[in-house]
Amino acid sequence: MRVGKNRYIKETIEVTAEFGLENVTVRRISGKAGVSEAALYRHFKDKEDLINKTFLTIDEEVSEVFYSALMNRPDDGRPFGDVIYEAWKTVFDFLQKEKSKTLFLIRYRYSSLFTDEIRKERVMCTARYEPLCRLLADNLGGSPDYYRNFAVAYVFELCVLFSEKILMGRLDRSPELEASLWKFMLNIIPSFKEEWVTV
């Protein structure tokens, strides 16, 4: 049976959620995929390559959730603060629903595999979100470059961090917690508007 890249990535996410990143092995992943260890090397150079590609795949999926929520919104005249809040909440909800992916992201993010080289590759992957960065800059002030970093560093990282804490039972998700997180996010935006806090 032939197994494609996406199946190996899916099994890597599941193995990481179950056993931790440090216990991911080619044998475990191949076993879950129902193929020989040698078959995996048709798609990936080694285990590290597989883990890095898994991170980049999930990272792109989360970025796409944020991008779609903002760029495909209805043009109904709502204040931009409402629009960006809904996009942020969409990412937060996605990470809560996708527990295994969220656990993978947090474990990878704090591992030695998250190198400068991967950070650069991640930035290249997000280059296609340039229209989103321009939209944010046009509506909020600042430069598109600022929002490229904003989207990655704050929308993504903070959502992952707090989602993991909720999923592991360290925090309870509540409207109060969401309001606090949103207020913190707004303090990072150049043209912070007080009325957006109550969204």
QUICOR-V655962 format. One record per backbone hydrogen bond with DSSP energy under -0.5 kcal/mol. NH is the residue of the N-H (numbers start at 1). CO is the residue of the C=O. Records with the same first field share a line. If there is no record, write none. Layout:
BEGIN
NH = CO + CO
END
This chain:
BEGIN
7 = 4
8 = 4
9 = 5
10 = 6
11 = 7
12 = 8
13 = 9
14 = 10
15 = 11
16 = 12
17 = 13
18 = 14
19 = 15
20 = 15 + 16
23 = 20
24 = 21
29 = 25
30 = 26
31 = 27
32 = 28
33 = 29
34 = 30
35 = 30
39 = 36
40 = 36 + 37
41 = 37 + 38
42 = 39
43 = 40
44 = 40
50 = 46
51 = 47
52 = 48
53 = 49
54 = 50
55 = 51
56 = 52
57 = 53
58 = 54
59 = 55
60 = 56
61 = 57
62 = 58
63 = 59
64 = 60
65 = 61
66 = 62
67 = 63
68 = 64
69 = 65
70 = 66
71 = 67
72 = 68
73 = 70
76 = 74
82 = 79
83 = 79
84 = 80
85 = 81
86 = 82
87 = 83
88 = 84
89 = 85
90 = 86
91 = 87
92 = 88
93 = 89
94 = 90
95 = 91
96 = 92
97 = 93
98 = 94
99 = 97
102 = 98
103 = 99
104 = 100
105 = 101
106 = 102
107 = 103
108 = 104
109 = 105
110 = 106
111 = 108
114 = 111
115 = 113
119 = 115
120 = 116
121 = 117
122 = 118
123 = 119
124 = 120
125 = 121
126 = 122
127 = 124
128 = 125
129 = 126
130 = 127
132 = 129
133 = 129
134 = 130
135 = 131
136 = 132
137 = 133
138 = 134
139 = 135
140 = 136
141 = 137
147 = 143
148 = 144
149 = 145
150 = 146
151 = 147
152 = 148
153 = 149
154 = 150
155 = 150
156 = 151
157 = 152
158 = 154
159 = 154 + 155
160 = 156
161 = 157
162 = 158
163 = 159
164 = 160
165 = 161
166 = 162
167 = 163
168 = 164
169 = 166
170 = 165
171 = 165
173 = 171
178 = 174
179 = 175
180 = 176
181 = 177
182 = 178
183 = 179
184 = 180
185 = 181
186 = 182
187 = 183
188 = 185
189 = 185 + 186
191 = 140
192 = 189
194 = 192
196 = 193
197 = 194
198 = 195
199 = 196
END
